């Protein structure tokens, strides 16, 4: 992950817990360099950034997210119209 949220340990842990995947960020502050054309494709393929593991899924937190998502899914049909009117 890159960008603003990648600077937050809390957000990195939330993403890991919800997705079930380890989360990596890049050590260097260069996420825009490839898109801006400052790094060519060959350099990118050789590896021009250092990945840093930021979070691993925590089983207890994953269980809570799964439980809460099931509750949300059961409530959504009854609340769908009201939620869409709020947009």
Secondary structure, DSSP 8 states (H G I E B T S, - for coil): --SGGGG-HHHHHHHHHHH-S-EEEESSS-HHHHHTTSS-HHHHHH--S-EEEEE---HHHHHHHHHHHHHHHHHHHHHHHHHHHT-
